[in-house]
Amino acid sequence: MRRALIFGFLAWLVPFVISVAIYRIRESDRPLFESIMAIVVAGCASLFLNLYFRKVEQRFAVEGMLLGLLWCAMSVALDLPLFSYGPMKMPLAAYLGDIGVAYLVFPAVCIPTGLLLDFKTARTA
């Protein structure tokens, strides 16, 4: 569980830091900013899932489902105070529609990867 939480925090932190670093692009070219951030979040999901699964030997589908949901929930929970009470003061619906929805990438990457690994290990057993 500790590794899942650490990787979940990092999977939130890296996109957050990058979004702050390239915030000016958001103001000048919103579609480019959104594309970059989608790639960053998907890349983080893939990277940290790969690192996490290196120590998993069974139940990949269950682990993938739990990780995807955990990392999505963690990212929203870490973001909400910053975006609700911070300088942006976004209403919840606006946050979920603009930023929060991007974190659905975590279950979208983790769940099928876990299913695929379960399938592959079942065929070789």
N, CA, C and O atoms as a GROMACS GRO file, in nm:
protein
  500
    1MET      N    1   0.082  -0.119   0.000
    1MET     CA    2   0.000   0.000   0.000
    1MET      C    3   0.087   0.126   0.000
    1MET      O    4   0.053   0.227  -0.062
    2ARG      N    5   0.200   0.119   0.070
    2ARG     CA    6   0.289   0.235   0.076
    2ARG      C    7   0.339   0.274  -0.063
    2ARG      O    8   0.341   0.392  -0.098
    3ARG      N    9   0.380   0.174  -0.140
    3ARG     CA   10   0.428   0.201  -0.277
    3ARG      C   11   0.316   0.260  -0.362
    3ARG      O   12   0.340   0.351  -0.442
    4ALA      N   13   0.196   0.209  -0.347
    4ALA     CA   14   0.082   0.261  -0.424
    4ALA      C   15   0.059   0.408  -0.392
    4ALA      O   16   0.032   0.488  -0.482
    5LEU      N   17   0.069   0.444  -0.266
    5LEU     CA   18   0.049   0.583  -0.226
    5LEU      C   19   0.163   0.673  -0.273
    5LEU      O   20   0.139   0.785  -0.319
    6ILE      N   21   0.285   0.624  -0.262
    6ILE     CA   22   0.400   0.704  -0.309
    6ILE      C   23   0.390   0.728  -0.459
    6ILE      O   24   0.406   0.841  -0.505
    7PHE      N   25   0.366   0.621  -0.535
    7PHE     CA   26   0.356   0.637  -0.681
    7PHE      C   27   0.234   0.722  -0.718
    7PHE      O   28   0.238   0.798  -0.814
    8GLY      N   29   0.125   0.708  -0.642
    8GLY     CA   30   0.007   0.791  -0.667
    8GLY      C   31   0.036   0.938  -0.644
    8GLY      O   32  -0.008   1.024  -0.721
    9PHE      N   33   0.110   0.968  -0.539
    9PHE     CA   34   0.149   1.107  -0.512
    9PHE      C   35   0.237   1.160  -0.625
    9PHE      O   36   0.216   1.272  -0.672
   10LEU      N   37   0.334   1.081  -0.668
   10LEU     CA   38   0.422   1.124  -0.776
   10LEU      C   39   0.345   1.140  -0.908
   10LEU      O   40   0.374   1.229  -0.987
   11ALA      N   41   0.247   1.052  -0.930
   11ALA     CA   42   0.167   1.061  -1.053
   11ALA      C   43   0.081   1.186  -1.054
   11ALA      O   44   0.041   1.234  -1.160
   12TRP      N   45   0.052   1.241  -0.936
   12TRP     CA   46  -0.017   1.370  -0.927
   12TRP      C   47   0.083   1.485  -0.934
   12TRP      O   48   0.060   1.584  -1.003
   13LEU      N   49   0.195   1.472  -0.863
   13LEU     CA   50   0.291   1.581  -0.849
   13LEU      C   51   0.355   1.620  -0.982
   13LEU      O   52   0.366   1.739  -1.013
   14VAL      N   53   0.398   1.522  -1.060
   14VAL     CA   54   0.467   1.554  -1.186
   14VAL      C   55   0.377   1.635  -1.279
   14VAL      O   56   0.421   1.740  -1.327
   15PRO      N   57   0.253   1.592  -1.308
   15PRO     CA   58   0.168   1.676  -1.393
   15PRO      C   59   0.139   1.814  -1.332
   15PRO      O   60   0.130   1.913  -1.404
   16PHE      N   61   0.124   1.819  -1.200
   16PHE     CA   62   0.097   1.948  -1.136
   16PHE      C   63   0.214   2.043  -1.156
   16PHE      O   64   0.194   2.159  -1.193
   17VAL      N   65   0.336   1.995  -1.133
   17VAL     CA   66   0.454   2.080  -1.150
   17VAL      C   67   0.469   2.124  -1.296
   17VAL      O   68   0.500   2.239  -1.323
   18ILE      N   69   0.447   2.032  -1.388
   18ILE     CA   70   0.457   2.067  -1.530
   18ILE      C   71   0.349   2.167  -1.568
   18ILE      O   72   0.376   2.260  -1.644
   19SER      N   73   0.228   2.150  -1.517
   19SER     CA   74   0.121   2.245  -1.550
   19SER      C   75   0.153   2.385  -1.500
   19SER      O   76   0.121   2.483  -1.566
   20VAL      N   77   0.214   2.393  -1.383
   20VAL     CA   78   0.255   2.524  -1.331
   20VAL      C   79   0.365   2.583  -1.419
   20VAL      O   80   0.365   2.702  -1.450
   21ALA      N   81   0.460   2.498  -1.460
   21ALA     CA   82   0.573   2.545  -1.540
   21ALA      C   83   0.530   2.596  -1.678
   21ALA      O   84   0.592   2.687  -1.732
   22ILE      N   85   0.425   2.536  -1.734
   22ILE     CA   86   0.382   2.577  -1.870
   22ILE      C   87   0.249   2.652  -1.868
   22ILE      O   88   0.179   2.657  -1.969
   23TYR      N   89   0.216   2.710  -1.753
   23TYR     CA   90   0.087   2.778  -1.740
   23TYR      C   91   0.066   2.887  -1.844
   23TYR      O   92  -0.047   2.911  -1.887
   24ARG      N   93   0.173   2.954  -1.885
   24ARG     CA   94   0.158   3.060  -1.986
   24ARG      C   95   0.102   3.005  -2.117
   24ARG      O   96   0.029   3.075  -2.188
   25ILE      N   97   0.135   2.882  -2.149
   25ILE     CA   98   0.080   2.820  -2.270
   25ILE      C   99  -0.071   2.807  -2.257
   25ILE      O  100  -0.144   2.823  -2.355
   26ARG      N  101  -0.119   2.777  -2.137
   26ARG     CA  102  -0.264   2.763  -2.114
   26ARG      C  103  -0.337   2.892  -2.151
   26ARG      O  104  -0.446   2.888  -2.208
   27GLU      N  105  -0.276   3.004  -2.119
   27GLU     CA  106  -0.336   3.134  -2.148
   27GLU      C  107  -0.331   3.168  -2.297
   27GLU      O  108  -0.424   3.228  -2.351
   28SER      N  109  -0.223   3.130  -2.364
   28SER     CA  110  -0.206   3.169  -2.504
   28SER      C  111  -0.256   3.065  -2.604
   28SER      O  112  -0.300   3.101  -2.713
   29ASP      N  113  -0.250   2.936  -2.569
   29ASP     CA  114  -0.288   2.830  -2.662
   29ASP      C  115  -0.346   2.713  -2.582
   29ASP      O  116  -0.278   2.613  -2.558
   30ARG      N  117  -0.470   2.728  -2.541
   30ARG     CA  118  -0.535   2.630  -2.453
   30ARG      C  119  -0.536   2.488  -2.511
   30ARG      O  120  -0.509   2.394  -2.436
   31PRO      N  121  -0.567   2.468  -2.641
   31PRO     CA  122  -0.565   2.331  -2.693
   31PRO      C  123  -0.426   2.265  -2.684
   31PRO      O  124  -0.417   2.146  -2.655
   32LEU      N  125  -0.320   2.341  -2.708
   32LEU     CA  126  -0.185   2.286  -2.695
   32LEU      C  127  -0.158   2.247  -2.550
   32LEU      O  128  -0.103   2.141  -2.523
   33PHE      N  129  -0.195   2.333  -2.457
   33PHE     CA  130  -0.177   2.304  -2.315
   33PHE      C  131  -0.250   2.175  -2.277
   33PHE      O  132  -0.192   2.089  -2.210
   34GLU      N  133  -0.374   2.162  -2.318
   34GLU     CA  134  -0.453   2.042  -2.286
   34GLU      C  135  -0.390   1.916  -2.346
   34GLU      O  136  -0.389   1.811  -2.282
   35SER      N  137  -0.339   1.926  -2.467
   35SER     CA  138  -0.273   1.811  -2.531
   35SER      C  139  -0.147   1.772  -2.456
   35SER      O  140  -0.123   1.653  -2.431
   36ILE      N  141  -0.067   1.871  -2.420
   36ILE     CA  142   0.056   1.842  -2.344
   36ILE      C  143   0.020   1.774  -2.212
   36ILE      O  144   0.083   1.676  -2.173
   37MET      N  145  -0.078   1.827  -2.144
   37MET     CA  146  -0.114   1.772  -2.013
   37MET      C  147  -0.171   1.630  -2.024
   37MET      O  148  -0.146   1.546  -1.938
   38ALA      N  149  -0.246   1.604  -2.128
   38ALA     CA  150  -0.298   1.468  -2.148
   38ALA      C  151  -0.183   1.369  -2.166
   38ALA      O  152  -0.186   1.258  -2.112
   39ILE      N  153  -0.083   1.409  -2.241
   39ILE     CA  154   0.034   1.323  -2.263
   39ILE      C  155   0.112   1.304  -2.133
   39ILE      O  156   0.157   1.194  -2.103
   40VAL      N  157   0.126   1.411  -2.056
   40VAL     CA  158   0.199   1.403  -1.929
   40VAL      C  159   0.128   1.310  -1.831
   40VAL      O  160   0.192   1.226  -1.768
   41VAL      N  161  -0.003   1.325  -1.818
   41VAL     CA  162  -0.078   1.240  -1.724
   41VAL      C  163  -0.074   1.094  -1.769
   41VAL      O  164  -0.054   1.004  -1.687
   42ALA      N  165  -0.094   1.070  -1.898
   42ALA     CA  166  -0.088   0.931  -1.948
   42ALA      C  167   0.053   0.873  -1.932
   42ALA      O  168   0.068   0.756  -1.898
   43GLY      N  169   0.153   0.954  -1.957
   43GLY     CA  170   0.291   0.909  -1.939
   43GLY      C  171   0.321   0.875  -1.794
   43GLY      O  172   0.387   0.775  -1.766
   44CYS      N  173   0.274   0.957  -1.703
   44CYS     CA  174   0.292   0.929  -1.560
   44CYS      C  175   0.219   0.802  -1.519
   44CYS      O  176   0.273   0.720  -1.445
   45ALA      N  177   0.098   0.786  -1.567
   45ALA     CA  178   0.022   0.665  -1.536
   45ALA      C  179   0.099   0.542  -1.583
   45ALA      O  180   0.112   0.444  -1.509
   46SER      N  181   0.150   0.546  -1.704
   46SER     CA  182   0.224   0.433  -1.759
   46SER      C  183   0.354   0.407  -1.684
   46SER      O  184   0.386   0.293  -1.650
   47LEU      N  185   0.429   0.514  -1.659
   47LEU     CA  186   0.557   0.499  -1.590
   47LEU      C  187   0.540   0.443  -1.450
   47LEU      O  188   0.605   0.345  -1.414
   48PHE      N  189   0.453   0.505  -1.371
   48PHE     CA  190   0.440   0.462  -1.232
   48PHE      C  191   0.368   0.328  -1.220
   48PHE      O  192   0.393   0.253  -1.124
   49LEU      N  193   0.281   0.296  -1.313
   49LEU     CA  194   0.220   0.163  -1.315
   49LEU      C  195   0.326   0.057  -1.344
   49LEU      O  196   0.328  -0.048  -1.280
   50ASN      N  197   0.412   0.085  -1.440
   50ASN     CA  198   0.520  -0.008  -1.473
   50ASN      C  199   0.610  -0.030  -1.352
   50ASN      O  200   0.644  -0.144  -1.319
   51LEU      N  201   0.648   0.077  -1.284
   51LEU     CA  202   0.733   0.064  -1.166
   51LEU      C  203   0.662  -0.012  -1.054
   51LEU      O  204   0.723  -0.092  -0.984
   52TYR      N  205   0.533   0.013  -1.038
   52TYR     CA  206   0.457  -0.056  -0.934
   52TYR      C  207   0.445  -0.205  -0.965
   52TYR      O  208   0.466  -0.289  -0.877
   53PHE      N  209   0.412  -0.237  -1.088
   53PHE     CA  210   0.389  -0.377  -1.126
   53PHE      C  211   0.517  -0.461  -1.124
   53PHE      O  212   0.508  -0.584  -1.128
   54ARG      N  213   0.633  -0.400  -1.117
   54ARG     CA  214   0.757  -0.478  -1.112
   54ARG      C  215   0.764  -0.566  -0.988
   54ARG      O  216   0.832  -0.669  -0.989
   55LYS      N  217   0.694  -0.528  -0.884
   55LYS     CA  218   0.696  -0.608  -0.760
   55LYS      C  219   0.567  -0.686  -0.738
   55LYS      O  220   0.549  -0.748  -0.634
   56VAL      N  221   0.478  -0.684  -0.835
   56VAL     CA  222   0.352  -0.758  -0.826
   56VAL      C  223   0.368  -0.887  -0.904
   56VAL      O  224   0.420  -0.887  -1.016
   57GLU      N  225   0.324  -0.997  -0.845
   57GLU     CA  226   0.340  -1.127  -0.910
   57GLU      C  227   0.208  -1.196  -0.944
   57GLU      O  228   0.207  -1.297  -1.014
   58GLN      N  229   0.099  -1.142  -0.896
   58GLN     CA  230  -0.032  -1.203  -0.922
   58GLN      C  231  -0.141  -1.098  -0.905
   58GLN      O  232  -0.115  -0.988  -0.857
   59ARG      N  233  -0.262  -1.133  -0.944
   59ARG     CA  234  -0.379  -1.046  -0.930
   59ARG      C  235  -0.356  -0.908  -0.994
   59ARG      O  236  -0.389  -0.805  -0.935
   60PHE      N  237  -0.301  -0.909  -1.114
   60PHE     CA  238  -0.273  -0.783  -1.183
   60PHE      C  239  -0.400  -0.703  -1.211
   60PHE      O  240  -0.400  -0.581  -1.197
   61ALA      N  241  -0.507  -0.771  -1.248
   61ALA     CA  242  -0.632  -0.701  -1.280
   61ALA      C  243  -0.686  -0.630  -1.156
   61ALA      O  244  -0.730  -0.515  -1.165
   62VAL      N  245  -0.685  -0.697  -1.043
   62VAL     CA  246  -0.733  -0.636  -0.919
   62VAL      C  247  -0.643  -0.518  -0.881
   62VAL      O  248  -0.691  -0.411  -0.846
   63GLU      N  249  -0.513  -0.541  -0.888
   63GLU     CA  250  -0.418  -0.433  -0.855
   63GLU      C  251  -0.435  -0.315  -0.950
   63GLU      O  252  -0.433  -0.199  -0.907
   64GLY      N  253  -0.453  -0.343  -1.078
   64GLY     CA  254  -0.472  -0.235  -1.176
   64GLY      C  255  -0.597  -0.156  -1.148
   64GLY      O  256  -0.597  -0.033  -1.156
   65MET      N  257  -0.705  -0.225  -1.115
   65MET     CA  258  -0.831  -0.156  -1.084
   65MET      C  259  -0.815  -0.069  -0.959
   65MET      O  260  -0.854   0.047  -0.957
   66LEU      N  261  -0.758  -0.128  -0.854
   66LEU     CA  262  -0.742  -0.054  -0.729
   66LEU      C  263  -0.648   0.066  -0.748
   66LEU      O  264  -0.675   0.175  -0.698
   67LEU      N  265  -0.537   0.045  -0.818
   67LEU     CA  266  -0.443   0.155  -0.841
   67LEU      C  267  -0.506   0.266  -0.922
   67LEU      O  268  -0.493   0.384  -0.887
   68GLY      N  269  -0.573   0.231  -1.030
   68GLY     CA  270  -0.634   0.333  -1.115
   68GLY      C  271  -0.734   0.418  -1.038
   68GLY      O  272  -0.734   0.540  -1.051
   69LEU      N  273  -0.817   0.353  -0.958
   69LEU     CA  274  -0.915   0.427  -0.878
   69LEU      C  275  -0.849   0.506  -0.766
   69LEU      O  276  -0.888   0.620  -0.739
   70LEU      N  277  -0.749   0.446  -0.701
   70LEU     CA  278  -0.677   0.515  -0.594
   70LEU      C  279  -0.606   0.639  -0.647
   70LEU      O  280  -0.619   0.747  -0.589
   71TRP      N  281  -0.532   0.624  -0.756
   71TRP     CA  282  -0.455   0.736  -0.810
   71TRP      C  283  -0.547   0.847  -0.861
   71TRP      O  284  -0.516   0.965  -0.848
   72CYS      N  285  -0.659   0.810  -0.919
   72CYS     CA  286  -0.757   0.910  -0.963
   72CYS      C  287  -0.812   0.986  -0.842
   72CYS      O  288  -0.816   1.109  -0.843
   73ALA      N  289  -0.854   0.913  -0.740
   73ALA     CA  290  -0.909   0.976  -0.619
   73ALA      C  291  -0.804   1.062  -0.548
   73ALA      O  292  -0.834   1.171  -0.501
   74MET      N  293  -0.682   1.011  -0.541
   74MET     CA  294  -0.574   1.089  -0.477
   74MET      C  295  -0.551   1.220  -0.550
   74MET      O  296  -0.538   1.325  -0.487
   75SER      N  297  -0.546   1.214  -0.682
   75SER     CA  298  -0.518   1.334  -0.761
   75SER      C  299  -0.626   1.439  -0.741
   75SER      O  300  -0.596   1.557  -0.725
   76VAL      N  301  -0.750   1.396  -0.743
   76VAL     CA  302  -0.860   1.490  -0.721
   76VAL      C  303  -0.853   1.546  -0.579
   76VAL      O  304  -0.869   1.666  -0.558
   77ALA      N  305  -0.828   1.459  -0.481
   77ALA     CA  306  -0.822   1.504  -0.341
   77ALA      C  307  -0.706   1.601  -0.318
   77ALA      O  308  -0.718   1.695  -0.240
   78LEU      N  309  -0.594   1.578  -0.385
   78LEU     CA  310  -0.480   1.669  -0.370
   78LEU      C  311  -0.503   1.801  -0.443
   78LEU      O  312  -0.458   1.906  -0.398
   79ASP      N  313  -0.572   1.795  -0.554
   79ASP     CA  314  -0.601   1.915  -0.634
   79ASP      C  315  -0.708   2.005  -0.573
   79ASP      O  316  -0.695   2.128  -0.573
   80LEU      N  317  -0.813   1.945  -0.521
   80LEU     CA  318  -0.930   2.023  -0.479
   80LEU      C  319  -0.899   2.141  -0.387
   80LEU      O  320  -0.947   2.251  -0.412
   81PRO      N  321  -0.820   2.121  -0.282
   81PRO     CA  322  -0.791   2.238  -0.198
   81PRO      C  323  -0.717   2.349  -0.274
   81PRO      O  324  -0.740   2.467  -0.250
   82LEU      N  325  -0.630   2.309  -0.365
   82LEU     CA  326  -0.553   2.408  -0.441
   82LEU      C  327  -0.641   2.486  -0.538
   82LEU      O  328  -0.623   2.606  -0.557
   83PHE      N  329  -0.735   2.416  -0.599
   83PHE     CA  330  -0.817   2.482  -0.700
   83PHE      C  331  -0.947   2.540  -0.643
   83PHE      O  332  -1.005   2.630  -0.704
   84SER      N  333  -0.991   2.491  -0.530
   84SER     CA  334  -1.114   2.544  -0.469
   84SER      C  335  -1.087   2.667  -0.383
   84SER      O  336  -1.166   2.762  -0.382
   85TYR      N  337  -0.975   2.663  -0.312
   85TYR     CA  338  -0.946   2.771  -0.217
   85TYR      C  339  -0.826   2.854  -0.257
   85TYR      O  340  -0.803   2.962  -0.200
   86GLY      N  341  -0.748   2.806  -0.352
   86GLY     CA  342  -0.629   2.878  -0.394
   86GLY      C  343  -0.662   2.996  -0.483
   86GLY      O  344  -0.775   3.046  -0.481
   87PRO      N  345  -0.565   3.041  -0.558
   87PRO     CA  346  -0.585   3.160  -0.642
   87PRO      C  347  -0.691   3.142  -0.751
   87PRO      O  348  -0.749   3.241  -0.797
   88MET      N  349  -0.716   3.019  -0.793
   88MET     CA  350  -0.811   2.998  -0.903
   88MET      C  351  -0.956   2.999  -0.855
   88MET      O  352  -1.045   3.042  -0.929
   89LYS      N  353  -0.981   2.954  -0.733
   89LYS     CA  354  -1.116   2.950  -0.674
   89LYS      C  355  -1.222   2.897  -0.773
   89LYS      O  356  -1.320   2.965  -0.802
   90MET      N  357  -1.198   2.777  -0.823
   90MET     CA  358  -1.290   2.716  -0.919
   90MET      C  359  -1.404   2.646  -0.845
   90MET      O  360  -1.379   2.578  -0.745
   91PRO      N  361  -1.526   2.661  -0.891
   91PRO     CA  362  -1.635   2.579  -0.836
   91PRO      C  363  -1.610   2.431  -0.868
   91PRO      O  364  -1.541   2.399  -0.964
   92LEU      N  365  -1.665   2.343  -0.787
   92LEU     CA  366  -1.641   2.200  -0.802
   92LEU      C  367  -1.675   2.150  -0.942
   92LEU      O  368  -1.596   2.077  -1.002
   93ALA      N  369  -1.789   2.189  -0.995
   93ALA     CA  370  -1.830   2.143  -1.128
   93ALA      C  371  -1.731   2.189  -1.236
   93ALA      O  372  -1.699   2.114  -1.328
   94ALA      N  373  -1.683   2.311  -1.223
   94ALA     CA  374  -1.586   2.363  -1.320
   94ALA      C  375  -1.454   2.286  -1.308
   94ALA      O  376  -1.392   2.253  -1.409
   95TYR      N  377  -1.410   2.258  -1.185
   95TYR     CA  378  -1.287   2.182  -1.165
   95TYR      C  379  -1.299   2.043  -1.226
   95TYR      O  380  -1.212   1.999  -1.301
   96LEU      N  381  -1.409   1.974  -1.193
   96LEU     CA  382  -1.426   1.836  -1.243
   96LEU      C  383  -1.431   1.832  -1.395
   96LEU      O  384  -1.376   1.741  -1.456
   97GLY      N  385  -1.497   1.929  -1.456
   97GLY     CA  386  -1.509   1.931  -1.602
   97GLY      C  387  -1.382   1.974  -1.673
   97GLY      O  388  -1.357   1.933  -1.786
   98ASP      N  389  -1.301   2.056  -1.608
   98ASP     CA  390  -1.182   2.109  -1.672
   98ASP      C  391  -1.056   2.030  -1.639
   98ASP      O  392  -0.976   2.001  -1.728
   99ILE      N  393  -1.038   1.994  -1.513
   99ILE     CA  394  -0.914   1.931  -1.469
   99ILE      C  395  -0.938   1.789  -1.419
   99ILE      O  396  -0.868   1.696  -1.459
  100GLY      N  397  -1.034   1.773  -1.333
  100GLY     CA  398  -1.058   1.644  -1.269
  100GLY      C  399  -1.081   1.530  -1.366
  100GLY      O  400  -1.038   1.417  -1.342
  101VAL      N  401  -1.148   1.558  -1.474
  101VAL     CA  402  -1.177   1.454  -1.573
  101VAL      C  403  -1.050   1.395  -1.633
  101VAL      O  404  -1.049   1.280  -1.675
  102ALA      N  405  -0.943   1.473  -1.637
  102ALA     CA  406  -0.816   1.423  -1.693
  102ALA      C  407  -0.761   1.307  -1.611
  102ALA      O  408  -0.690   1.222  -1.664
  103TYR      N  409  -0.793   1.303  -1.483
  103TYR     CA  410  -0.741   1.196  -1.397
  103TYR      C  411  -0.809   1.062  -1.422
  103TYR      O  412  -0.767   0.960  -1.366
  104LEU      N  413  -0.912   1.060  -1.503
  104LEU     CA  414  -0.972   0.932  -1.542
  104LEU      C  415  -0.875   0.851  -1.629
  104LEU      O  416  -0.898   0.733  -1.655
  105VAL      N  417  -0.768   0.915  -1.672
  105VAL     CA  418  -0.663   0.843  -1.745
  105VAL      C  419  -0.604   0.733  -1.657
  105VAL      O  420  -0.566   0.627  -1.708
  106PHE      N  421  -0.596   0.756  -1.526
  106PHE     CA  422  -0.536   0.655  -1.439
  106PHE      C  423  -0.611   0.522  -1.445
  106PHE      O  424  -0.549   0.420  -1.474
  107PRO      N  425  -0.743   0.519  -1.420
  107PRO     CA  426  -0.810   0.389  -1.437
  107PRO      C  427  -0.811   0.342  -1.582
  107PRO      O  428  -0.808   0.221  -1.608
  108ALA      N  429  -0.814   0.435  -1.677
  108ALA     CA  430  -0.816   0.395  -1.818
  108ALA      C  431  -0.687   0.326  -1.861
  108ALA      O  432  -0.688   0.246  -1.954
  109VAL      N  433  -0.578   0.356  -1.795
  109VAL     CA  434  -0.449   0.291  -1.825
  109VAL      C  435  -0.428   0.170  -1.735
  109VAL      O  436  -0.388   0.064  -1.782
  110CYS      N  437  -0.454   0.186  -1.606
  110CYS     CA  438  -0.423   0.081  -1.509
  110CYS      C  439  -0.511  -0.043  -1.522
  110CYS      O  440  -0.460  -0.155  -1.511
  111ILE      N  441  -0.639  -0.026  -1.544
  111ILE     CA  442  -0.730  -0.141  -1.549
  111ILE      C  443  -0.700  -0.231  -1.669
  111ILE      O  444  -0.682  -0.351  -1.650
  112PRO      N  445  -0.695  -0.178  -1.792
  112PRO     CA  446  -0.666  -0.269  -1.904
  112PRO      C  447  -0.526  -0.331  -1.897
  112PRO      O  448  -0.505  -0.444  -1.941
  113THR      N  449  -0.431  -0.258  -1.842
  113THR     CA  450  -0.296  -0.314  -1.828
  113THR      C  451  -0.299  -0.432  -1.732
  113THR      O  452  -0.239  -0.536  -1.759
  114GLY      N  453  -0.368  -0.417  -1.620
  114GLY     CA  454  -0.381  -0.528  -1.526
  114GLY      C  455  -0.451  -0.647  -1.587
  114GLY      O  456  -0.410  -0.761  -1.566
  115LEU      N  457  -0.557  -0.622  -1.662
  115LEU     CA  458  -0.628  -0.731  -1.731
  115LEU      C  459  -0.538  -0.802  -1.830
  115LEU      O  460  -0.537  -0.924  -1.838
  116LEU      N  461  -0.463  -0.725  -1.906
  116LEU     CA  462  -0.371  -0.784  -2.005
  116LEU      C  463  -0.265  -0.869  -1.937
  116LEU      O  464  -0.236  -0.980  -1.982
  117LEU      N  465  -0.208  -0.819  -1.828
  117LEU     CA  466  -0.106  -0.897  -1.757
  117LEU      C  467  -0.164  -1.024  -1.698
  117LEU      O  468  -0.098  -1.128  -1.700
  118ASP      N  469  -0.286  -1.018  -1.644
  118ASP     CA  470  -0.351  -1.139  -1.594
  118ASP      C  471  -0.371  -1.239  -1.708
  118ASP      O  472  -0.347  -1.358  -1.692
  119PHE      N  473  -0.416  -1.189  -1.821
  119PHE     CA  474  -0.438  -1.276  -1.938
  119PHE      C  475  -0.307  -1.340  -1.982
  119PHE      O  476  -0.302  -1.461  -2.007
  120LYS      N  477  -0.202  -1.260  -1.992
  120LYS     CA  478  -0.072  -1.313  -2.038
  120LYS      C  479  -0.015  -1.414  -1.939
  120LYS      O  480   0.038  -1.517  -1.981
  121THR      N  481  -0.025  -1.387  -1.809
  121THR     CA  482   0.031  -1.480  -1.711
  121THR      C  483  -0.053  -1.608  -1.703
  121THR      O  484   0.001  -1.715  -1.674
  122ALA      N  485  -0.184  -1.599  -1.727
  122ALA     CA  486  -0.268  -1.718  -1.725
  122ALA      C  487  -0.235  -1.809  -1.844
  122ALA      O  488  -0.241  -1.931  -1.832
  123ARG      N  489  -0.202  -1.751  -1.957
  123ARG     CA  490  -0.168  -1.829  -2.077
  123ARG      C  491  -0.035  -1.899  -2.064
  123ARG      O  492  -0.014  -2.006  -2.121
  124THR      N  493   0.056  -1.839  -1.989
  124THR     CA  494   0.190  -1.899  -1.975
  124THR      C  495   0.199  -1.996  -1.859
  124THR      O  496   0.297  -2.069  -1.845
  125ALA      N  497   0.096  -1.996  -1.773
  125ALA     CA  498   0.099  -2.085  -1.656
  125ALA      C  499   0.062  -2.226  -1.692
  125ALA      O  500   0.060  -2.314  -1.606
   0.00000   0.00000   0.00000
